[in-house]
């Protein structure tokens, strides 16, 4: 957490959101410890499956967690990555997530959303889609996944994280700009900025967080929009005071 807080300081960011990675499985101890170290600056996204107790969900919320992460990335044999909880568990958890003030953060290869999102969007649970929906820019605006995500976002049924470095081509990510701009135009009140720091498994393609801030400043081309994406929207979704 201390490294993350130093990164926020370097960017001039007063607050941030930590997402629990798969190696920790459903054990939230490291995340909760980091949130305590943040002393009110941080919120968290944890991982849990339907065996989680009400007391544990309450403890997550009390500790600064505001969502649960669901991942539908699978290995060549069709198995979920170790430590992940799949999209098929969201419905079972949804009533209690709503009760304890938690949303669902979803990450998957883009085509997976075609199979799952129409039903998940009926749960009346806030859904946050990671990494611009993992879209493939070369497919263009005719891509049915792009059409689905833009439509659900415009209808207020999902939120979208404008995390360009996993979708666009470094260093300028210009090939992904049409996706970013279309989502921002579709519903500027339900888009969020994400850096994806510390850029796990990106190797030489990893950007610098400050360059991503500069890029967002350019692409979010007016101060009112920047304030929505960087301040107002995350305040609402993550419950920052």
Protein Blocks (a to p, Z undefined) as FASTA:
>chain_A
ZZmmmmmmmnopabdcddddfklmmafklmmmmmmmnnopaccdddddfkbcfklmmmmm
mnopabdcddfbdcfkopacehiacfklmmmmmmmmmmnopacdddddfklmmmmmmmmm
mnopacddehhlopafknommlmklmmmmmmmmnopaccdddfklmmccfklmmmmmmmm
mmmmmommlcccdekighiaklmmlccfklmmmmmmmmmmcfklmmmmmmmmmmmmnopZ
Z
